[in-house]
């Protein structure tokens, strides 16, 4: 169990992330007197610091600048590549500028009601053209956000609900800019419904919705991250129900069909007992209506602990590793520049071990990719465990034993 020191108190990190309101007074006092909290994810001293960030009436924990690399491998605040510079960084869709996250998405966040301007003419042949910054799609954004918040990591113990996802995402994205706009004006992450905080939760949602109200000059669009409870065809397209809110969301039939083709396995997880469907939607608010129109979106399948998975076979493996109390991470594909993308990586072994879930053996294209992966791992000297999901019992997969956990500090 990873703990966090807040003032003179040693608390389970899981509980502080899952129930931030419960610890508000203690966090506020520590922010005023000490100025930070301390993470107990490693046995080293001094402990890595954590920012205590105010979010309306409660307080959230966030990574301390320049200390992400000091956290343990399975700590949600650990990041080896945060803020790295290097060639091409300024052209990346996800970049850090002056210590703040700057995101460029392939999405229009403002629609003008005025006559569109004439298209810009291309440069004459032979003239140099300044390289344009790349943009990211909505799935890449969702995966990047999940990784930045440490939600693709599992420490080997504890649990995780939507409230922890909300608090970690909110803390990580609070100060970022999306398409040059402050995130707090553009992005809304649905918070877990708590009757004791009803007024605050509804006020925050209402303030975000008010920014989307169309005006004479145009309208703003917003980004909404939420867990999908259900979805079904409706009279004019499709209707989505989201957990933690009664806010209604609708989309056209054409968009619903496209999302079903692109994110069918993820959408199929909505409402299932051991699966979760997390989505990011680009939305508009119609005039004088109390619902949202979804104009684009992306969905991600996860297990019950909100660990991202690419298939139900991967969900089974993730659940298996959680049950065995193994520490691991799920590499995500948002940047797309890694030579391979392992399904899972065990982080509680002396050297990291790759876990591959083989679910489509016999498909020529899939087998070719698997062979390429195997050659890459062999050349790099990496240890690999494979599970032939359709034919092999999961309990028969031989995993290497976990090393003694000397990295986490449990004492005060």
FIZAMI-210136 format. One line per 5 residues: number of its first residue (from 1); their letters; for each residue z, y, x of C-alpha. Coordinates in steps of 0.001 Angstrom, whole numbers, plus 500000, padded with zeros to 6 digits. Layout:
<pts>
NUM) A) Z,Y,X; ...
</pts>
This chain:
<pts>
1) XXXXX) 500000,500000,500000; 499031,503432,501317; 501674,506094,500819; 501623,509882,501017; 504457,512143,502117
6) XXXXX) 504904,515132,499832; 507711,517295,501131; 510573,514878,501745; 509288,512280,499282; 507246,509189,500123
11) XXXXX) 505003,508264,497187; 502328,505616,496539; 498995,507354,497101; 497511,505398,494206; 500059,506862,491790
16) XXXXX) 499533,510447,492983; 495754,510097,492557; 496006,508331,489207; 498721,510574,487717; 498479,514000,489382
21) XXXXX) 500202,515740,486489; 503293,513571,486939; 503813,514932,490461; 502784,518561,489891; 506185,520116,490566
26) XXXXX) 506639,518179,493793; 503107,518994,494972; 503496,522666,494092; 506751,522874,496047; 505180,521180,499083
31) XXXXX) 502162,523486,498926; 504440,526529,498895; 506902,525411,501581; 505026,523100,503944; 501456,523884,502993
36) XXXXX) 500152,520306,503070; 500881,516642,502401; 500665,513811,504937; 498729,510576,504506; 500417,507315,505492
41) XXXXX) 497222,505286,505902; 497767,504765,509649; 500724,503967,511874; 499803,506770,514257; 501690,510030,514597
46) XXXXX) 501248,512756,513634; 499986,511683,510240; 496657,513073,508995; 497203,516158,506847; 496004,516468,503256
51) XXXXX) 495127,519650,501424; 497125,520285,498249; 494610,521965,495961; 495541,523678,492724; 493437,522718,489698
56) XXXXX) 494540,524875,486796; 498060,523625,485990; 498095,520551,488230; 497577,519832,491925; 495142,517471,493644
61) XXXXX) 494968,516021,497143; 491888,516557,499312; 490843,515855,502890; 492061,518270,505521; 489128,519878,507407
66) XXXXX) 488302,518174,510719; 490769,515310,510095; 488696,512911,507976; 488065,510652,510987; 491814,510229,511563
71) XXXXX) 492363,508256,508363; 492381,504466,508164; 489198,502541,507372; 490181,501841,503764; 491745,505218,503012
76) XXXXX) 489867,507247,500370; 490124,510312,502617; 488441,508621,505580; 484959,509763,506544; 483293,509164,509909
81) XXXXX) 480280,511409,509339; 481673,514347,507402; 480075,517604,508435; 478085,516172,511310; 475333,518344,512598
86) XXXXX) 472187,517259,514307; 468426,517454,514001; 467213,517968,510457; 470648,518708,509020; 469544,522046,507553
91) XXXXX) 466760,520290,505644; 468970,517591,504132; 469794,517748,500399; 473471,517166,501236; 474693,519377,504062
96) XXXXX) 477774,521224,505228; 477573,524942,505923; 480603,526780,507281; 482751,523813,506307; 481589,523795,502676
101) XXXXX) 479354,521253,500976; 475945,522551,499898; 473806,520343,497612; 470162,520703,496646; 469074,518679,493616
106) XXXXX) 465683,518024,492099; 466848,519563,488834; 466427,522929,487123; 469806,524393,486251; 468442,527455,484500
111) XXXXX) 465593,527725,481971; 464083,531181,481444; 462756,532259,478071; 460357,534686,479756; 456744,533933,480555
116) XXXXX) 456615,531691,483631; 455448,533377,486801; 452119,532415,488275; 452329,529554,490754; 452630,530530,494376
121) XXXXX) 449412,529995,496293; 449504,527597,499226; 449173,528954,502736; 445632,529284,504073; 444516,526327,506147
126) XXXXX) 445611,526606,509745; 448681,528771,509092; 452085,527334,509929; 454330,526579,506995; 458105,526626,507204
131) XXXXX) 459564,523162,506467; 461112,522977,503020; 464559,521626,502392; 464539,518222,500718; 466013,517653,497261
136) XXXXX) 467972,514706,495895; 467705,512988,492540; 470596,512510,490157; 471368,508936,491247; 471510,510058,494886
141) XXXXX) 473892,512839,493840; 476145,510447,491930; 476274,507990,494831; 476891,510786,497333; 479731,512166,495204
146) XXXXX) 481246,508685,494899; 481122,508213,498652; 482506,511675,499438; 485430,510955,497129; 486095,507635,498865
151) XXXXX) 485463,505704,495666; 483252,503169,497440; 486267,502058,499510; 488903,499526,498535; 492215,499430,500469
156) XXXXX) 493076,495818,499594; 495978,496606,497266; 496757,498611,494161; 494477,499615,491323; 492190,502426,490262
161) XXXXX) 491461,503964,486887; 489293,506844,485716; 492006,509421,486387; 491913,508634,490116; 488122,508944,490056
166) XXXXX) 488425,512308,488329; 491061,513660,490709; 489197,512533,493855; 485813,513779,492642; 487294,517083,491469
171) XXXXX) 489060,517660,494784; 485977,516844,496879; 483445,518849,494847; 485622,521816,493879; 484307,524231,496516
176) XXXXX) 480746,522965,496853; 477560,524691,495733; 474824,522951,493756; 471383,524566,493826; 473083,527743,495119
181) XXXXX) 475486,527789,492155; 479275,527269,492429; 480114,523756,491287; 482881,524933,488959; 480244,526859,486961
186) XXXXX) 477750,523988,486840; 479507,520616,487058; 482035,519123,484658; 483777,515816,485319; 485397,514454,482185
191) XXXXX) 489143,514106,482672; 491186,511216,481302; 492508,512179,477883; 496227,512876,477911; 497784,514221,474708
196) XXXXX) 500420,516097,476744; 497639,518082,478444; 495421,518420,475364; 495260,522231,475417; 494341,522428,479096
201) XXXXX) 491740,519651,478970; 490014,521113,475919; 490128,524653,477313; 488403,523534,480508; 485693,521697,478569
206) XXXXX) 485195,524646,476190; 484847,527074,479107; 482154,524880,480669; 480317,524507,477356; 480417,528281,476839
211) XXXXX) 478483,528762,480082; 475696,526608,478651; 475281,528691,475507; 471681,529988,475380; 471064,533730,475591
216) XXXXX) 468072,535980,474940; 466865,535570,478525; 467231,531810,478744; 469787,529058,479020; 471788,527291,481674
221) XXXXX) 471947,523574,482158; 475003,521700,483296; 475805,518484,485122; 478221,516094,483443; 479840,513078,485136
226) XXXXX) 481482,510598,482771; 482010,506962,481919; 479652,505778,479186; 481442,503985,476355; 478328,503063,474370
231) XXXXX) 474728,504028,473680; 472319,503188,470898; 469062,504342,469327; 469364,507178,466833; 467065,508825,464309
236) XXXXX) 465358,511041,466898; 466057,509167,470135; 469382,507850,471368; 473076,508645,471030; 475602,508306,473873
241) XXXXX) 479354,508051,473420; 481480,508976,476440; 484996,507838,477188; 487822,510400,477202; 486043,512772,474763
246) XXXXX) 484579,513065,471267; 481746,515237,472579; 478463,513901,471222; 475373,513557,473415; 471766,512872,472368
251) XXXXX) 468482,512298,474177; 464838,511768,473281; 463314,508335,472779; 461058,508818,475812; 464005,509596,478085
256) XXXXX) 466046,506714,476676; 463209,504295,477391; 462871,505636,480940; 466599,505338,481627; 466607,501797,480236
261) XXXXX) 463803,500868,482641; 465441,502540,485649; 469130,501815,484978; 469124,498852,482605; 471817,496804,484426
266) XXXXX) 474098,499851,484676; 473654,500817,481020; 474299,497215,479998; 477770,497554,481508; 478850,500162,478951
271) XXXXX) 481646,498902,476759; 481999,495563,478569; 485562,494433,479400; 485034,493816,483144; 482203,496270,483768
276) XXXXX) 481868,500030,483771; 478890,502352,483429; 479259,505720,485156; 476584,508344,484577; 475581,511842,485580
281) XXXXX) 473657,513777,482945; 471680,517009,483109; 472458,518622,479762; 471641,521575,477541; 473620,523004,474627
286) XXXXX) 471522,523789,471557; 472208,527086,469768; 474989,526848,467194; 475444,523111,467693; 478536,521159,468741
291) XXXXX) 476692,518501,470730; 474756,518269,473996; 471142,517365,474618; 470621,515148,477656; 467404,516102,479463
296) XXXXX) 467808,513799,482471; 470318,511341,483827; 471201,508482,486127; 473640,505599,485717; 475617,503401,488088
301) XXXXX) 477152,499996,487441; 480727,499436,488658; 483468,496872,488283; 486713,497625,486438; 488090,499467,489491
306) XXXXX) 484986,501719,489571; 483585,500161,492747; 479779,500608,492671; 477724,497432,492344; 473994,496772,492098
311) XXXXX) 474226,493700,489847; 476657,491580,487890; 476644,489149,490826; 477930,491984,493018; 480563,492766,490392
316) XXXXX) 481719,489150,490643; 481978,489425,494436; 483791,492769,494271; 486287,491327,491774; 486721,488275,494019
321) XXXXX) 487505,490452,497057; 489919,492564,495020; 491713,489428,493796; 491988,488161,497382; 493493,491542,498401
326) XXXXX) 490736,492191,500914; 489903,495671,502195; 486204,496536,502068; 483604,499184,501385; 480387,499292,499398
331) XXXXX) 477645,501100,501370; 475586,503375,499126; 471918,504237,499435; 471761,507950,498635; 470443,509057,502020
336) XXXXX) 468025,506174,502365; 467738,506452,506146; 469852,503450,507181; 467895,500485,508597; 469632,498149,506117
341) XXXXX) 472091,498510,503269; 474698,495709,503264; 476087,494680,499901; 479710,494879,501099; 481512,495291,504430
346) XXXXX) 484939,493766,505085; 487093,496319,506928; 490286,494275,507328; 488892,492018,510070; 489053,492562,513838
351) XXXXX) 485367,493521,513708; 483639,494460,510469; 481967,491581,508617; 478932,491957,506357; 479020,490264,502938
356) XXXXX) 475597,489696,501357; 475143,488628,497731; 471850,486743,497376; 470888,486836,493731; 467082,486522,493700
361) XXXXX) 466386,483805,496257; 462895,482408,495675; 461285,485780,495006; 458852,486327,497926; 459493,490072,498249
366) XXXXX) 463253,489597,498019; 463207,486755,500550; 461223,488915,502983; 463820,491695,502737; 466606,489149,503224
371) XXXXX) 464902,487784,506349; 464539,491340,507707; 468227,491982,507069; 469232,488780,508816; 467165,489688,511871
376) XXXXX) 468738,493161,511978; 472261,491739,511792; 471460,489114,514452; 470039,491736,516819; 473052,493983,516288
381) XXXXX) 475514,491119,516843; 477074,491521,513397; 478956,488746,511605; 477565,487950,508157; 478813,485958,505164
386) XXXXX) 476263,485091,502468; 476781,484011,498876; 473898,482221,497125; 475026,483568,493768; 472944,481503,491305
391) XXXXX) 473714,478135,492878; 476936,478422,494901; 480461,478591,493488; 482074,481869,494482; 485333,480165,495483
396) XXXXX) 483432,478096,498041; 482356,481157,500063; 484141,481019,503417; 485454,484486,504268; 486976,485245,507682
401) XXXXX) 490752,485742,507562; 492078,489259,507365; 493646,490654,510501; 497275,491715,510344; 497401,495109,508716
406) XXXXX) 498859,497311,511398; 496978,500426,510347; 498913,501437,507252; 502323,502984,507452; 504620,501944,504646
411) XX) 507834,503457,505800; 508768,507116,505418
</pts>
